[in-house]
Amino acid sequence: MKFMKAALGAMMLAALPLAAQAEEMSYSYIDLGWNEADISGAPKGDGIALRGSVGFAENFFVFADYSKFGFPGNLDVDLYSVGLGGRIGIGSNVDLVGRAGYTKADASAGGFSLDDDGYLVSAGLRARPADSFELEGHVIYRDYGSGSDDTAFAVGGRYFFTKNFAVGAEYEIGDDVDVLFVGVRLSF
């Protein structure tokens, strides 16, 4: 897995010189899609995801994420995150991006329910090597308290059909959970 992370990071860095020819990236968008979670030692679950971000003051943005997963055995898991992020341009159409926020997980099966909340922090790169293509990679740390934390590495890419409409996929590899997201993005 470490080799895979290093290889994906190297591919993103190799694309940086191409970014000088691309349009600027928007930090105001809405994503809607399907996601699948693979939890170590358990059957896979899938569901919907809705994410959004609104940029302000040139280098900052607020974000909100919601994911709902259904697993075999009538187990439902809802994940929420809200917070603040910032970006620093480190090259033409290449940004260093950081986020910090509140995160919550709700799980229920039959009459059983579990709620846990905490914080998240992440750091990564976002690049637009061409007008119609965007890449990003992040390291994400989530801490739900009570000894429950997770460090994940996420990579993603998007193809823009127009300046404001894209399709994309992201894959997050965590300590105990891997998540695949496939969806559409409307930028504004």
SULDA-V154237 format. One record per residue. RES is the residue in three letters. PSI is psi in radians with two decimals (* if undefined). OMEGA is omega in whole degrees, 0 to 359 (NA if undefined). D_CENTER is the distance of its C-alpha to the mean C-alpha in whole Angstrom. Layout:
res,psi,omega,d_center
RES,PSI,OMEGA,D_CENTER
RES,PSI,OMEGA,D_CENTER
//
This chain:
res,psi,omega,d_center
MET,-0.63,179,19
LYS,-0.66,178,19
PHE,-0.73,180,21
MET,-0.76,179,18
LYS,-0.76,180,16
ALA,-0.70,180,18
ALA,-0.74,179,19
LEU,-0.69,176,15
GLY,-0.71,179,16
ALA,-0.67,178,19
MET,-0.69,179,18
MET,-0.74,180,16
LEU,-0.60,179,19
ALA,-0.47,181,21
ALA,-0.20,184,20
LEU,-0.73,180,20
PRO,-0.45,180,24
LEU,-0.31,187,23
ALA,-0.28,182,21
ALA,-0.32,183,24
GLN,-0.01,189,25
ALA,2.91,176,22
GLU,2.83,177,21
GLU,2.59,182,19
MET,2.54,178,16
SER,2.42,174,15
TYR,0.28,173,13
SER,1.95,185,15
TYR,2.91,172,13
ILE,2.28,175,12
ASP,2.41,174,10
LEU,2.29,182,12
GLY,-3.00,179,12
TRP,2.50,176,13
ASN,2.76,179,11
GLU,2.33,180,13
ALA,2.35,177,13
ASP,1.80,181,16
ILE,2.30,180,17
SER,2.18,176,20
GLY,0.23,181,23
ALA,2.75,175,22
PRO,2.69,179,22
LYS,2.65,175,19
GLY,2.74,179,18
ASP,2.98,181,16
GLY,-2.70,185,15
ILE,2.79,176,14
ALA,2.45,175,11
LEU,2.15,182,11
ARG,2.64,178,9
GLY,2.81,180,11
SER,2.52,176,11
VAL,2.07,179,15
GLY,2.57,176,16
PHE,2.80,177,20
ALA,0.65,175,22
GLU,-0.83,186,21
ASN,0.18,183,19
PHE,2.81,177,17
PHE,2.69,170,15
VAL,2.61,181,14
PHE,2.73,174,11
ALA,2.38,179,11
ASP,2.46,174,9
TYR,2.26,176,11
SER,2.44,177,11
LYS,2.20,180,15
PHE,2.44,171,16
GLY,2.26,180,19
PHE,2.75,175,21
PRO,2.61,181,24
GLY,0.37,179,27
ASN,0.56,176,26
LEU,2.17,177,23
ASP,2.37,179,20
VAL,2.22,175,17
ASP,2.31,178,16
LEU,2.34,180,12
TYR,2.52,173,12
SER,2.44,173,11
VAL,2.58,179,12
GLY,-2.87,184,13
LEU,2.49,178,14
GLY,2.91,177,13
GLY,2.81,181,15
ARG,2.59,176,15
ILE,2.18,177,18
GLY,2.16,179,19
ILE,0.05,178,20
GLY,3.07,177,22
SER,2.00,180,22
ASN,0.59,172,19
VAL,2.14,182,17
ASP,2.49,166,15
LEU,2.18,188,15
VAL,2.35,175,12
GLY,2.57,178,12
ARG,2.60,173,11
ALA,2.46,181,13
GLY,-3.03,179,13
TYR,2.45,177,15
THR,2.59,183,13
LYS,2.48,176,15
ALA,2.25,176,16
ASP,2.24,177,19
ALA,2.47,177,20
SER,2.48,176,24
ALA,2.05,183,26
GLY,-2.15,179,30
GLY,0.03,182,31
PHE,2.41,174,29
SER,2.67,180,26
LEU,2.24,177,24
ASP,2.35,179,22
ASP,2.45,178,20
ASP,2.87,182,18
GLY,-2.49,182,17
TYR,2.86,175,15
LEU,2.61,171,12
VAL,2.54,178,12
SER,2.72,176,10
ALA,2.52,180,11
GLY,-2.97,179,11
LEU,2.54,173,12
ARG,2.24,184,11
ALA,2.60,177,14
ARG,1.50,184,16
PRO,-0.27,178,19
ALA,2.83,181,21
ASP,-0.55,186,21
SER,0.14,184,19
PHE,2.41,181,17
GLU,2.47,178,14
LEU,2.62,172,12
GLU,2.70,177,9
GLY,2.42,185,9
HIS,2.64,166,8
VAL,2.26,185,10
ILE,2.28,176,9
TYR,2.23,177,12
ARG,2.35,178,12
ASP,2.01,180,16
TYR,0.19,182,18
GLY,-3.10,178,21
SER,0.65,176,24
GLY,0.17,182,23
SER,1.83,177,20
ASP,2.90,183,17
ASP,2.36,172,14
THR,2.26,183,13
ALA,2.73,174,10
PHE,2.18,182,9
ALA,2.40,174,7
VAL,2.59,180,8
GLY,2.87,177,8
GLY,2.66,180,11
ARG,2.51,173,12
TYR,2.18,181,16
PHE,2.06,175,18
PHE,-0.62,174,21
THR,3.12,179,22
LYS,-0.48,186,21
ASN,-0.07,184,19
PHE,2.23,182,18
ALA,2.75,168,15
VAL,2.62,182,14
GLY,3.05,178,11
ALA,2.59,176,10
GLU,2.57,177,7
TYR,2.21,181,8
GLU,2.14,180,7
ILE,2.01,181,11
GLY,3.13,178,12
ASP,-0.81,183,16
ASP,-0.21,185,16
VAL,2.32,172,14
ASP,2.40,183,12
VAL,2.29,174,10
LEU,2.30,177,10
PHE,2.32,174,8
VAL,2.22,183,11
GLY,-2.95,180,12
VAL,2.66,178,13
ARG,2.31,173,13
LEU,1.95,180,15
SER,2.60,179,16
PHE,*,NA,19
//
